[in-house]
Amino acid sequence: MKILYAENKNLNPVSGNLVRVFVDGDYSYGYWVDEIQLFDILTPDQKNDYTKKSQIELDVTNEVAQKIIEIGLSPYKK
């Protein structure tokens, strides 16, 4: 499943910073996720990519995508 980090992302993850994450190509419904929590659930290769690009799209497992949905904040009902 693809996820895209678009808004408010840092090259060096910061605790308390919320990053907008779009899951599975749905750009109308983003989840705001604490950047450190998000960084912690990535693989080592994904972490490396995350720190090199200001906007990034990654392939993640369904379990990781579900975790993002669970921990993410959204103005809409989940």
N, C-alpha and C positions, 0 to 999 in steps of 0.2 A: 504494500500500500504506500502511496506517495504522500509525503507531508511537505509543506512549504513554510519556512520561517520568513516572514516578510517585515513585520514592523517591530521596531524597538530592539533589534538584536545587536549585541555587542560581540566584538571579536574575542574578548576575554569575558566569559560569563560572570554575571554579577548577581549575588543573592538579593532577592527583593525586586529585581527588575522583571517586569512582565513582558513576555515576547508573544506576539500574535502568531498562532500556528493554524494553518489551514490543512484539513485532513481530507484525503481522497479527492482532491480537485474541487472541493466545494468552497469557492471563494466568497460566497455570500455569508458564510458562517464560520468565523474564526474563533479559536479558543485562546484566551490569555493565560499563559503558563509561566510560573516562576522559572527564570532562566537556569538556575542551578538544578532544580528538579528535572527540568528538561534535559540538560546536559548529562546528568547522572544516568539517564536511561538509554543513552546512545552507546553504540559500540565504539571501541577505540578508533577505528577508521572514520566513523561518522564524527566523533569528537574532533579529530584532526581536521576534517573538512569544515566543520562548524567554525573553527577558529581562524579560517583563512578567507571566508567570504562574508560579505555583509548581508546577502540574501542567498538562501540555499534551499534546494529541494533534495530530499533524501527518500530512499526506499526503506521502509521499516516493516517489521512484522505486524500482524494484526493485533498482537498483544501490546506492543508499544503504542500503536495508534489508540487502542482502547484506554491505555493508561493516560495518554494525553487528554483524551476526552474526559476521563474521570477527575483528573487534577486541574483541568482547565476551567477558567471562569468565562462565562458567557452571559450576555444580556438576555439570551433566549432560554426558554425551558429546554432542558436536555431530554 
